[in-house]
Amino acid sequence: MNRVLLSLAITVVLNLPTYGTLQRPDIIIYNGVVYELRTPSPNRILPLDTLWKDQKVKQRLYPHPIAMSSNCWRGYVAIWEIANDTLYLKGIDAWQEDPKKSIIPLKGDDVRVDPSAGAVKVDLRKLFPQRFKDQRIEADWFSGNLTLAIGGFNNVVEEFTLQFKNGKISANPKNSETADHGQLPDLSKYVCNTKFFSMPESVNINDINDVLLLVKANPDRYEPHIMLAIALVANHKIEPAINEFEIVDRLAAKVSDHEVLARLTYEDYYAMVLFIAAEQRLAKEPDGLKSLRMFQQVLGMDNSLLREKKILSRCYLYVAIISLTRGSYDSAIRAAEDGWRIAIEEDDTESMGLLEKVRDRAKTLREKLQRYKHLDTRPKLSEDAISGISSLIKDRPQTIPAPDHGEAKQDN
């Protein structure tokens, strides 16, 4: 892969507009491609919502361990698959409370109820035991239209609608650029069966539709999704590119051959695109908290591309400023001091001056806060809570697993 292409694409989009936060969509896999699931008007009910017989069960689902999230009010993300023109439910990404595990015994006869301690991942087999078969559930209860899309609502890369009757496809898409998504073009020239992935010369890496064929021809490989992410960046579609990198993470996690992973790394790409998205989001966010989490994630990743572009100090500057405005003075000081050292390496005198101002301001405010330490209203952790948290921390690994390169039938 030509790393220069991504660098050029990133240079073009450093000042693009931002996009709003939406509800997390269900995921659906069709012809080996991962799509977001949407419900077109007038049928806006998701397939799983029509199955719940006991609405109380649905109300007890959470996107995080016994905690709701503003980007997933329904409490779950369903994973669907279309195989042989049939809709199947493959899994539900959600948490439930196990009341028995939520009761924590204390000294004597005392107990403490902690819902988060009883948090368990949803088990599809236990949730629908009568319907569960072959590690999935046939959605024979669902009739209606479903829209499959790649990209955000403002950045649609591909989108088409399928009509279902009793869980079976009953009509081909009507609003797609391709006449029939059920009949894919000849993908044989896009298939790569070698150990190390090679992109056909005929593929234009800046053409999203061209790279999509590469993804469809190699649905279980992570490398084509990296190329799709690059194509999305080149076409100024930042948030869809982030979605693609999340898919890359999931697929790459299944690869056990370290030589394959080392041959095509991508974390520095991911970090740069995430930085751009966070910078865009910051322009519209009232408090900057989501952007802060994204910048912090970038700093924990391979940020060599940010160093190469001499903008890593800017990432530290954003973390320092947002932390300062949120009253996290220690975090602001640490970020400012680390960023200042990076700014020296980048010869960025402007960032150096700003980082010094943020650091000094954070130190001043921290000193004022310490004078009123007795007014701190934060809840204190009890000894039982501290003990419970400590029990979740695993011991450090005693051995480092050796690379398992395996044997390849064919190499490039």
The 8 nearest C-alpha neighbors of each residue, nearest first, counted from 0:
[[1, 2, 198, 263, 226, 197, 4, 3],
 [0, 2, 3, 4, 5, 204, 6, 226],
 [3, 1, 4, 5, 0, 6, 268, 7],
 [4, 2, 6, 1, 5, 7, 8, 0],
 [5, 3, 7, 2, 6, 1, 8, 229],
 [4, 6, 8, 7, 3, 2, 229, 9],
 [5, 7, 3, 9, 8, 4, 10, 2],
 [6, 8, 10, 4, 5, 9, 3, 11],
 [7, 9, 233, 5, 11, 10, 6, 232],
 [10, 8, 6, 12, 11, 7, 5, 13],
 [9, 11, 7, 8, 12, 13, 6, 5],
 [12, 10, 8, 9, 13, 7, 233, 14],
 [11, 13, 9, 15, 14, 10, 235, 8],
 [12, 14, 10, 15, 11, 275, 9, 278],
 [15, 13, 12, 16, 279, 11, 275, 278],
 [14, 16, 12, 13, 17, 279, 235, 275],
 [17, 15, 279, 14, 18, 280, 282, 12],
 [18, 16, 279, 280, 15, 19, 276, 283],
 [19, 17, 280, 20, 16, 153, 279, 238],
 [18, 20, 21, 17, 280, 283, 284, 153],
 [19, 21, 18, 22, 70, 23, 280, 69],
 [22, 20, 70, 23, 19, 24, 71, 151],
 [21, 23, 70, 71, 24, 20, 72, 69],
 [22, 24, 71, 70, 21, 25, 76, 75],
 [25, 23, 35, 36, 22, 26, 76, 37],
 [24, 26, 77, 76, 36, 35, 78, 27],
 [27, 25, 78, 35, 36, 34, 79, 77],
 [26, 28, 79, 80, 34, 78, 33, 36],
 [29, 27, 33, 80, 32, 31, 34, 79],
 [30, 28, 31, 81, 32, 80, 27, 33],
 [29, 31, 32, 215, 28, 81, 82, 218],
 [30, 32, 218, 29, 215, 28, 33, 219],
 [33, 31, 29, 28, 30, 215, 218, 34],
 [32, 34, 28, 27, 29, 31, 26, 35],
 [35, 33, 27, 148, 149, 147, 26, 28],
 [34, 36, 26, 148, 147, 24, 25, 149],
 [37, 35, 147, 25, 26, 146, 24, 27],
 [38, 36, 146, 145, 147, 39, 35, 24],
 [37, 39, 43, 145, 146, 42, 45, 44],
 [40, 38, 43, 42, 41, 37, 146, 145],
 [41, 39, 42, 43, 38, 144, 44, 37],
 [40, 42, 43, 39, 38, 44, 144, 143],
 [43, 41, 40, 44, 39, 38, 143, 144],
 [42, 44, 38, 40, 39, 41, 45, 37],
 [45, 43, 42, 48, 46, 38, 49, 47],
 [44, 46, 48, 47, 43, 38, 49, 37],
 [47, 45, 48, 49, 141, 44, 50, 138],
 [46, 48, 50, 49, 45, 51, 77, 44],
 [49, 47, 45, 50, 46, 51, 44, 57],
 [48, 50, 47, 46, 51, 45, 44, 141],
 [51, 49, 47, 48, 52, 140, 46, 141],
 [52, 50, 53, 48, 49, 54, 47, 57],
 [53, 51, 54, 50, 49, 56, 55, 48],
 [52, 54, 55, 51, 56, 57, 50, 58],
 [53, 55, 57, 56, 51, 52, 58, 59],
 [56, 54, 58, 53, 57, 59, 52, 51],
 [57, 55, 54, 59, 58, 53, 60, 51],
 [58, 56, 54, 59, 55, 60, 51, 53],
 [57, 59, 55, 56, 60, 54, 74, 73],
 [58, 60, 56, 57, 95, 55, 61, 96],
 [61, 59, 74, 95, 57, 58, 94, 93],
 [60, 62, 74, 94, 63, 93, 67, 65],
 [63, 61, 93, 74, 75, 94, 67, 71],
 [62, 64, 66, 61, 65, 94, 67, 93],
 [63, 65, 118, 66, 94, 115, 61, 62],
 [66, 64, 115, 61, 63, 118, 114, 94],
 [67, 65, 63, 64, 61, 68, 62, 115],
 [66, 68, 61, 62, 63, 74, 72, 69],
 [69, 67, 71, 70, 72, 66, 62, 63],
 [68, 70, 71, 72, 67, 22, 21, 20],
 [69, 71, 22, 68, 23, 21, 72, 20],
 [72, 70, 22, 68, 73, 23, 69, 74],
 [71, 73, 74, 69, 68, 70, 67, 22],
 [74, 72, 71, 75, 58, 60, 61, 57],
 [75, 73, 61, 62, 60, 72, 71, 67],
 [74, 76, 93, 62, 92, 73, 61, 77],
 [77, 75, 25, 92, 91, 24, 78, 93],
 [76, 78, 91, 25, 90, 92, 26, 75],
 [79, 77, 26, 90, 89, 27, 91, 25],
 [80, 78, 27, 88, 89, 87, 26, 28],
 [79, 81, 28, 87, 27, 86, 29, 82],
 [80, 82, 86, 29, 85, 84, 87, 28],
 [83, 81, 85, 84, 80, 86, 29, 87],
 [82, 84, 85, 81, 86, 167, 168, 30],
 [85, 83, 168, 82, 167, 81, 86, 181],
 [86, 84, 167, 82, 81, 83, 166, 168],
 [85, 87, 81, 166, 138, 80, 137, 167],
 [88, 86, 137, 80, 138, 136, 79, 89],
 [87, 89, 79, 136, 135, 90, 78, 137],
 [90, 88, 135, 79, 78, 87, 80, 136],
 [89, 91, 78, 88, 77, 123, 92, 79],
 [90, 92, 77, 76, 93, 78, 75, 121],
 [91, 93, 76, 75, 77, 90, 121, 62],
 [94, 92, 62, 75, 61, 121, 91, 120],
 [93, 95, 120, 61, 121, 119, 64, 60],
 [96, 94, 60, 119, 118, 121, 120, 59],
 [95, 97, 118, 117, 98, 119, 114, 65],
 [96, 98, 117, 100, 99, 118, 101, 95],
 [99, 97, 101, 100, 96, 117, 102, 114],
 [100, 98, 101, 97, 102, 117, 96, 103],
 [99, 101, 117, 102, 98, 97, 116, 103],
 [100, 102, 117, 114, 98, 113, 116, 99],
 [103, 101, 112, 100, 111, 99, 113, 110],
 [102, 104, 111, 110, 112, 101, 105, 113],
 [105, 103, 110, 109, 111, 102, 106, 108],
 [106, 104, 110, 109, 107, 103, 111, 108],
 [107, 105, 109, 108, 104, 110, 383, 103],
 [106, 108, 109, 105, 104, 110, 111, 103],
 [109, 107, 106, 110, 105, 104, 111, 103],
 [110, 108, 105, 107, 106, 104, 111, 103],
 [111, 109, 104, 105, 103, 102, 108, 112],
 [110, 112, 103, 102, 113, 104, 105, 109],
 [113, 111, 102, 101, 103, 114, 110, 116],
 [112, 114, 101, 116, 115, 111, 102, 117],
 [115, 113, 101, 117, 116, 96, 112, 65],
 [116, 114, 118, 117, 65, 113, 64, 101],
 [117, 115, 101, 114, 113, 118, 100, 102],
 [118, 116, 101, 100, 97, 96, 115, 114],
 [117, 119, 96, 115, 64, 116, 95, 65],
 [120, 118, 95, 94, 96, 117, 121, 97],
 [119, 121, 94, 93, 95, 122, 118, 92],
 [120, 122, 94, 93, 95, 123, 119, 91],
 [123, 121, 125, 124, 126, 120, 91, 90],
 [122, 124, 126, 125, 127, 90, 121, 91],
 [123, 125, 128, 122, 131, 126, 127, 134],
 [126, 124, 128, 122, 123, 127, 121, 131],
 [125, 127, 123, 124, 128, 122, 121, 131],
 [126, 128, 130, 125, 124, 129, 131, 123],
 [129, 127, 124, 125, 131, 130, 126, 123],
 [130, 128, 127, 131, 132, 124, 125, 126],
 [129, 131, 128, 127, 136, 132, 137, 124],
 [132, 130, 136, 128, 124, 135, 129, 127],
 [131, 133, 134, 135, 136, 130, 137, 129],
 [132, 134, 135, 131, 136, 137, 89, 130],
 [135, 133, 132, 131, 89, 136, 124, 123],
 [136, 134, 89, 133, 132, 88, 131, 87],
 [137, 135, 88, 131, 87, 130, 132, 138],
 [136, 138, 87, 139, 86, 88, 135, 166],
 [139, 137, 166, 87, 140, 86, 141, 136],
 [138, 140, 166, 165, 141, 137, 167, 86],
 [141, 139, 165, 138, 166, 142, 50, 49],
 [142, 140, 165, 166, 139, 138, 46, 164],
 [141, 143, 164, 163, 165, 166, 140, 144],
 [142, 144, 163, 162, 164, 141, 145, 42],
 [145, 143, 162, 161, 163, 160, 146, 38],
 [146, 144, 38, 161, 160, 37, 162, 147],
 [145, 147, 160, 37, 159, 38, 36, 161],
 [148, 146, 36, 159, 158, 34, 35, 160],
 [149, 147, 158, 35, 34, 157, 150, 146],
 [148, 150, 157, 156, 34, 155, 35, 158],
 [149, 151, 239, 155, 154, 156, 148, 152],
 [152, 150, 154, 153, 155, 239, 238, 149],
 [151, 153, 154, 155, 150, 21, 148, 149],
 [152, 154, 151, 155, 18, 150, 236, 19],
 [155, 153, 151, 150, 152, 236, 156, 239],
 [156, 154, 150, 151, 157, 152, 149, 153],
 [157, 155, 149, 150, 154, 158, 148, 207],
 [158, 156, 149, 148, 155, 159, 150, 175],
 [157, 159, 148, 147, 175, 149, 155, 156],
 [158, 160, 175, 147, 146, 174, 172, 148],
 [161, 159, 146, 172, 145, 147, 144, 162],
 [162, 160, 172, 145, 144, 171, 146, 170],
 [161, 163, 144, 170, 169, 168, 143, 145],
 [164, 162, 168, 142, 167, 169, 143, 166],
 [163, 165, 142, 167, 166, 169, 168, 143],
 [164, 166, 139, 141, 142, 140, 167, 163],
 [165, 167, 139, 138, 141, 86, 164, 163],
 [168, 166, 85, 163, 164, 165, 84, 169],
 [169, 167, 163, 84, 162, 170, 85, 164],
 [168, 170, 163, 162, 164, 167, 171, 161],
 [171, 169, 162, 168, 161, 172, 163, 173],
 [170, 172, 161, 179, 173, 162, 169, 181],
 [173, 171, 160, 161, 159, 174, 175, 179],
 [172, 174, 175, 171, 160, 159, 178, 161],
 [173, 175, 159, 172, 160, 176, 158, 177],
 [176, 174, 159, 177, 173, 172, 178, 158],
 [175, 177, 178, 174, 159, 157, 158, 179],
 [178, 176, 175, 179, 180, 172, 174, 183],
 [177, 179, 176, 175, 180, 172, 173, 171],
 [180, 178, 181, 182, 177, 171, 172, 183],
 [181, 179, 182, 183, 177, 178, 172, 171],
 [180, 182, 179, 183, 171, 30, 84, 172],
 [183, 181, 180, 179, 184, 178, 185, 177],
 [182, 184, 180, 181, 185, 179, 186, 30],
 [185, 183, 186, 182, 212, 187, 180, 177],
 [184, 186, 187, 183, 188, 189, 216, 182],
 [185, 187, 189, 188, 216, 184, 190, 212],
 [186, 188, 190, 189, 185, 216, 191, 184],
 [187, 189, 186, 190, 185, 199, 191, 216],
 [190, 188, 186, 187, 213, 216, 191, 199],
 [191, 189, 216, 187, 188, 217, 192, 186],
 [190, 192, 193, 196, 189, 197, 217, 198],
 [193, 191, 190, 194, 196, 409, 195, 217],
 [194, 192, 409, 195, 410, 191, 196, 411],
 [193, 195, 410, 407, 409, 196, 192, 411],
 [196, 194, 193, 411, 259, 410, 197, 262],
 [195, 197, 193, 194, 191, 198, 222, 192],
 [198, 196, 199, 195, 191, 411, 193, 0],
 [197, 199, 200, 196, 202, 0, 189, 191],
 [200, 198, 201, 202, 197, 189, 188, 191],
 [199, 201, 202, 198, 203, 197, 204, 189],
 [200, 202, 199, 203, 198, 209, 189, 188],
 [203, 201, 200, 199, 204, 209, 210, 198],
 [202, 204, 206, 205, 209, 201, 210, 200],
 [203, 205, 206, 230, 202, 210, 226, 207],
 [204, 206, 230, 203, 207, 233, 234, 229],
 [207, 205, 209, 203, 204, 208, 230, 210],
 [206, 208, 210, 209, 230, 211, 205, 227],
 [209, 207, 211, 210, 206, 212, 156, 157],
 [208, 210, 206, 211, 207, 212, 202, 203],
 [209, 211, 213, 207, 212, 208, 227, 204],
 [212, 210, 214, 208, 213, 209, 207, 215],
 [213, 211, 215, 210, 214, 209, 216, 208],
 [212, 214, 210, 216, 211, 189, 215, 223],
 [215, 213, 211, 223, 217, 212, 216, 218],
 [216, 214, 212, 218, 217, 213, 32, 31],
 [215, 217, 213, 190, 214, 186, 189, 218],
 [216, 218, 214, 215, 220, 219, 190, 213],
 [219, 217, 31, 215, 214, 220, 216, 32],
 [220, 218, 217, 221, 250, 31, 214, 216],
 [221, 219, 217, 222, 218, 250, 223, 251],
 [220, 222, 247, 250, 224, 251, 223, 219],
 [221, 223, 225, 224, 220, 226, 196, 247],
 [224, 222, 226, 214, 225, 221, 213, 227],
 [223, 225, 227, 226, 222, 221, 247, 228],
 [226, 224, 228, 222, 223, 227, 229, 247],
 [225, 227, 229, 223, 224, 228, 230, 204],
 [226, 228, 224, 230, 229, 225, 210, 231],
 [227, 229, 240, 231, 225, 226, 230, 243],
 [230, 228, 226, 232, 227, 231, 5, 233],
 [229, 231, 205, 227, 233, 228, 232, 207],
 [232, 230, 236, 228, 234, 229, 233, 240],
 [233, 231, 235, 229, 234, 236, 230, 237],
 [232, 234, 8, 230, 231, 235, 229, 205],
 [233, 235, 231, 232, 236, 230, 205, 8],
 [236, 234, 232, 233, 237, 12, 231, 15],
 [237, 235, 231, 232, 234, 239, 238, 154],
 [236, 238, 240, 239, 232, 235, 276, 241],
 [237, 239, 241, 240, 236, 242, 151, 276],
 [240, 238, 150, 242, 241, 237, 236, 151],
 [239, 241, 228, 243, 237, 238, 242, 231],
 [242, 240, 238, 244, 243, 239, 245, 237],
 [243, 241, 239, 245, 240, 244, 238, 246],
 [244, 242, 240, 246, 245, 241, 228, 224],
 [243, 245, 247, 241, 246, 242, 248, 240],
 [244, 246, 248, 242, 243, 247, 241, 249],
 [245, 247, 243, 249, 244, 248, 250, 242],
 [248, 246, 244, 221, 250, 245, 249, 251],
 [249, 247, 245, 251, 246, 250, 252, 244],
 [250, 248, 246, 252, 247, 251, 245, 253],
 [251, 249, 247, 221, 252, 253, 248, 246],
 [250, 252, 248, 254, 253, 249, 221, 247],
 [251, 253, 249, 250, 254, 248, 255, 247],
 [254, 252, 251, 250, 255, 249, 248, 256],
 [255, 253, 251, 252, 256, 250, 260, 257],
 [256, 254, 257, 253, 403, 404, 252, 402],
 [255, 257, 404, 258, 259, 254, 403, 405],
 [258, 256, 260, 259, 404, 402, 261, 255],
 [257, 259, 261, 260, 256, 262, 404, 402],
 [260, 258, 262, 257, 261, 256, 195, 263],
 [259, 261, 257, 262, 258, 263, 264, 256],
 [260, 262, 258, 259, 263, 264, 257, 256],
 [261, 263, 259, 260, 258, 264, 195, 257],
 [264, 262, 261, 260, 265, 259, 222, 0],
 [265, 263, 261, 260, 266, 262, 267, 268],
 [264, 266, 268, 267, 269, 263, 225, 244],
 [265, 267, 269, 268, 301, 270, 264, 300],
 [266, 268, 301, 270, 302, 269, 265, 304],
 [269, 267, 265, 271, 266, 270, 272, 304],
 [268, 270, 266, 272, 267, 271, 273, 265],
 [271, 269, 267, 273, 297, 268, 272, 266],
 [270, 272, 274, 268, 273, 269, 305, 267],
 [273, 271, 275, 269, 274, 270, 276, 268],
 [272, 274, 270, 276, 271, 275, 269, 277],
 [275, 273, 271, 277, 272, 276, 270, 278],
 [274, 276, 272, 278, 273, 277, 13, 279],
 [275, 277, 273, 279, 278, 274, 280, 272],
 [278, 276, 290, 280, 274, 279, 275, 293],
 [277, 279, 275, 281, 276, 280, 274, 282],
 [280, 278, 17, 276, 277, 281, 282, 16],
 [281, 279, 277, 17, 282, 278, 283, 276],
 [280, 282, 284, 278, 279, 283, 287, 290],
 [281, 283, 280, 279, 284, 278, 17, 16],
 [284, 282, 281, 280, 285, 17, 279, 19],
 [283, 285, 287, 281, 286, 282, 280, 290],
 [286, 284, 287, 283, 281, 282, 288, 280],
 [287, 285, 288, 284, 321, 325, 289, 324],
 [286, 288, 284, 290, 289, 281, 285, 291],
 [289, 287, 291, 290, 286, 292, 321, 284],
 [288, 290, 292, 291, 287, 293, 277, 284],
 [289, 291, 277, 293, 287, 288, 292, 281],
 [292, 290, 288, 294, 289, 293, 318, 287],
 [293, 291, 295, 289, 290, 294, 296, 288],
 [292, 294, 296, 290, 295, 291, 277, 297],
 [295, 293, 297, 291, 296, 292, 290, 274],
 [296, 294, 292, 298, 297, 293, 291, 299],
 [295, 297, 293, 299, 294, 298, 292, 300],
 [296, 298, 294, 270, 300, 295, 299, 293],
 [299, 297, 295, 296, 300, 294, 302, 314],
 [298, 300, 296, 297, 295, 301, 302, 294],
 [301, 299, 297, 298, 302, 270, 296, 266],
 [300, 302, 267, 303, 266, 270, 299, 298],
 [303, 301, 305, 267, 304, 300, 270, 306],
 [302, 304, 306, 305, 301, 267, 307, 311],
 [305, 303, 307, 306, 302, 267, 308, 271],
 [306, 304, 311, 308, 302, 303, 307, 310],
 [307, 305, 309, 303, 304, 311, 308, 310],
 [306, 308, 304, 305, 309, 303, 310, 311],
 [307, 309, 305, 306, 310, 304, 311, 6],
 [310, 308, 306, 307, 345, 311, 305, 312],
 [311, 309, 313, 312, 305, 308, 306, 314],
 [310, 312, 305, 314, 313, 306, 309, 315],
 [313, 311, 338, 315, 342, 314, 310, 341],
 [314, 312, 316, 310, 311, 315, 317, 350],
 [313, 315, 317, 311, 316, 312, 294, 318],
 [316, 314, 338, 318, 312, 313, 334, 317],
 [315, 317, 313, 319, 314, 318, 354, 320],
 [316, 318, 320, 314, 319, 315, 321, 313],
 [319, 317, 315, 321, 316, 320, 291, 322],
 [318, 320, 331, 316, 334, 322, 317, 335],
 [319, 321, 323, 317, 322, 318, 316, 324],
 [322, 320, 324, 323, 318, 319, 317, 325],
 [323, 321, 327, 331, 325, 319, 320, 324],
 [322, 324, 320, 326, 321, 331, 325, 328],
 [325, 323, 321, 322, 326, 320, 327, 286],
 [326, 324, 322, 323, 327, 321, 286, 328],
 [325, 327, 323, 328, 324, 322, 361, 364],
 [328, 326, 322, 330, 325, 323, 329, 331],
 [327, 329, 331, 361, 330, 326, 323, 365],
 [328, 330, 332, 331, 327, 333, 361, 365],
 [331, 329, 333, 328, 332, 327, 334, 322],
 [330, 332, 319, 328, 322, 334, 323, 329],
 [331, 333, 358, 335, 329, 330, 334, 336],
 [334, 332, 330, 336, 335, 331, 337, 329],
 [333, 335, 319, 337, 331, 315, 332, 336],
 [336, 334, 354, 338, 332, 319, 333, 358],
 [335, 337, 339, 333, 338, 334, 332, 340],
 [338, 336, 334, 340, 339, 335, 333, 341],
 [339, 337, 312, 315, 341, 335, 340, 336],
 [338, 340, 342, 336, 351, 341, 337, 335],
 [339, 341, 343, 337, 338, 342, 336, 344],
 [340, 342, 338, 344, 343, 339, 312, 345],
 [341, 343, 345, 339, 347, 312, 344, 340],
 [342, 344, 346, 340, 341, 345, 339, 347],
 [345, 343, 341, 342, 346, 340, 347, 309],
 [344, 346, 342, 347, 343, 309, 341, 312],
 [347, 345, 343, 344, 342, 348, 309, 341],
 [348, 346, 342, 345, 349, 350, 351, 343],
 [347, 349, 351, 350, 346, 352, 342, 343],
 [350, 348, 352, 351, 347, 353, 342, 354],
 [351, 349, 353, 352, 348, 347, 354, 342],
 [352, 350, 348, 354, 339, 349, 353, 342],
 [351, 353, 355, 349, 350, 354, 348, 356],
 [354, 352, 350, 356, 355, 351, 357, 349],
 [353, 355, 335, 357, 351, 356, 352, 350],
 [356, 354, 358, 352, 353, 357, 359, 351],
 [355, 357, 353, 359, 354, 358, 360, 352],
 [358, 356, 354, 360, 355, 359, 361, 353],
 [357, 359, 332, 355, 361, 356, 360, 335],
 [360, 358, 362, 356, 361, 357, 355, 363],
 [359, 361, 363, 357, 362, 358, 356, 364],
 [360, 362, 328, 358, 364, 363, 359, 365],
 [363, 361, 365, 359, 360, 364, 358, 366],
 [364, 362, 360, 366, 361, 365, 359, 367],
 [363, 365, 367, 361, 366, 362, 368, 360],
 [364, 366, 368, 362, 367, 363, 328, 361],
 [365, 367, 369, 363, 368, 364, 362, 370],
 [368, 366, 364, 370, 365, 369, 363, 371],
 [367, 369, 365, 370, 366, 371, 364, 372],
 [368, 370, 372, 366, 371, 367, 365, 373],
 [371, 369, 368, 367, 372, 366, 373, 365],
 [372, 370, 369, 373, 368, 374, 367, 375],
 [371, 373, 369, 374, 375, 370, 368, 367],
 [372, 374, 371, 375, 370, 376, 369, 368],
 [375, 373, 372, 371, 376, 377, 368, 370],
 [374, 376, 372, 373, 377, 371, 378, 368],
 [377, 375, 374, 378, 373, 379, 372, 371],
 [376, 378, 375, 379, 374, 380, 373, 372],
 [379, 377, 376, 380, 375, 381, 384, 374],
 [380, 378, 381, 377, 376, 382, 384, 375],
 [379, 381, 384, 385, 378, 382, 383, 377],
 [380, 382, 384, 383, 385, 379, 386, 378],
 [381, 383, 385, 384, 386, 380, 387, 379],
 [384, 382, 386, 381, 385, 387, 105, 380],
 [383, 385, 387, 381, 386, 382, 380, 388],
 [386, 384, 382, 388, 387, 383, 389, 381],
 [385, 387, 383, 389, 384, 388, 382, 390],
 [388, 386, 384, 390, 385, 389, 383, 391],
 [387, 389, 385, 391, 390, 386, 384, 392],
 [390, 388, 386, 391, 392, 387, 385, 384],
 [389, 391, 387, 388, 392, 386, 393, 385],
 [390, 392, 389, 388, 393, 387, 386, 394],
 [393, 391, 389, 390, 394, 388, 395, 387],
 [394, 392, 391, 395, 390, 389, 396, 388],
 [395, 393, 396, 392, 397, 391, 390, 389],
 [394, 396, 397, 393, 398, 392, 399, 391],
 [397, 395, 398, 394, 399, 393, 400, 392],
 [396, 398, 395, 399, 394, 400, 393, 401],
 [399, 397, 396, 400, 401, 395, 394, 402],
 [398, 400, 401, 397, 396, 402, 395, 403],
 [401, 399, 398, 402, 403, 396, 397, 257],
 [400, 402, 403, 399, 398, 404, 257, 256],
 [403, 401, 404, 257, 400, 256, 255, 258],
 [402, 404, 405, 256, 401, 257, 255, 400],
 [405, 403, 256, 257, 402, 258, 406, 255],
 [406, 404, 403, 256, 407, 255, 402, 257],
 [405, 407, 408, 404, 409, 256, 194, 403],
 [408, 406, 409, 194, 410, 405, 193, 404],
 [409, 407, 406, 410, 194, 193, 192, 405],
 [408, 410, 407, 193, 194, 411, 192, 195],
 [411, 409, 194, 193, 195, 407, 408, 196],
 [410, 195, 193, 409, 194, 197, 196, 192]]
